[in-house]
Amino acid sequence: MLRSVKYGLHGAVLAGLAAAPLVWTSVDKSVHLVVDGHAIAVHTTASRVGDVLQAAGYRVSAHDLVAPAPKSAVHDGSRIVLRRGRLLHLTVDGRRADVWTTAPTVAQALSELGYGSSDAVSSAAARLRSAIATCAPAAA
């Protein structure tokens, strides 16, 4: 009987060793992360989008756009898009307005807000970090 227990334990250990790579490949995932238009390939064992972003060093704020949603499940080959929110300081008709945007450029942000390129009088930055733009209504 002692011999059968010994063989049974050896068999269980060998089965566990043989199954471990199969289990690991189902846990380890290759994910395509696109942050502000820049693609990054990451390997992760995270099960949720938010966990992948956190492990990659990104903190998601209320002004950021994340697709799919941070609580969504991650699978091998998943694509995650993060567009970080930026604060845009505008002066429109002499009044200051602060607007959050995920647009990558001042021109695109102004376009999304309904201002044409001819409406902008001055712009502090072509690429957004925190920009100041002065806008005037288009001449009729």
N, C-alpha and C positions, 0 to 999 in steps of 0.2 A: 504494500500500500504506500509506503514511503517513497518508493521509486515512482509510482504513478503521479503522486503529488509533485515530485521534483520535475518530471517531464511536463506535467500540466503547467507549472510555473514557467518553465523555459519556453514552452509554446506560447504562453500569453505574452511574455516579454518580446519574443520574436515577432509576434503579430503586431504588438504595439509599435515596435521599431519599423516594421514594414509599412504601417498605416500612417506614421508621423509625417512623411513627406506629402502624402495625399491631403492630410488635414492642413498642413502649412500652406500648400498652394491654394487652398480655398480661403485662407485667411489673408495672405499676402496679395495685394492688389497693385496694379500699375494704373495710375490716374493721371489724366491730362488736366493741369491747372492753368487757367488763363487769367492773369491778374493785370488789369488795365491794358489789355491787348498783348501782353507778353506771355508766351506759352512756356510752361515748365512741366517736365515729366517728373512725377514723384512716385515712390513706392511707399505703401502704407499698409498698416493692419487696422486702421481706423474703420469704423462701421458707418459713420455719419459724415456728411459734408462739412459741418462745423468743426468736427474733430480733425479732419484732414487739413482744413485751413489753419487751425490752431497749431497742429504739429509742424506745419510748414512755416510758422512764425507770423501769421496774419491774425490780427484782432479785427473782428467784424463789428462795425458800429451800426447804429440805427440809420445812418445816412448812406450806407453801402448797399449795393445791389448784388445779391448772391443768387445764382441759378445753378442747379436746383436749390431749393430751400435748405438752410443749415441742418434741419432735422431729417432730411432725406437720406435714404440708405445709399451706400457707395458700393459699386461693383467693379470688377476688373474691367478696365477700359473706359470707366466713367469720365465725363468731361465736366469740370466745375469752372464756372466763370465768376470772378470777383471784380466788380467795378467799384472802386473806392470813392466815397463821397468827398467832395471838396467844397469849401465855403467860398462863395463868390460875392464880393462886396461891389454893389452897383450904386451909381448915383444916376437917378432917372428924374429929369426935370427938376434938378436941384434937391431931390429927396434921396436919402440913402436907404438902400434896401440890401439885406443880406439874404442870399439864396444858396441853398445846397444843390449841388449838381454832381452827376457821375460822368459828365461829358469830359473827354480827354483834352479838349482845347477851349480857349475862350470863345473863339468863333462859333464852335459847335454849341457851346452853352448858350450863347446869345441867340443863336438860331432856334434852339429848343424853347427859349423864352419868348419867341415871337419877334425878335429884333433882327433886321437884315444887316449885312456887313456895312452898309452905308449909314446905319444908325449909330454905330460906335464912333465916338469922337477920339477916345484914347483907350489904350489897353496896356496894363502893366506886364502881361506875360502872354506869350503865344501858347505855352503849355500850362495847364492849370496846376498850381499848388494851392495858393490862396491869391486870387487876383483881384485887382480893382479895375473896373471899367466904368466909363462915363458914357451914358447913352442919351441921345436926344431923339424925339420922335421924327420919323421920316417926313420930309417936306412933301406937301401935297401938290 
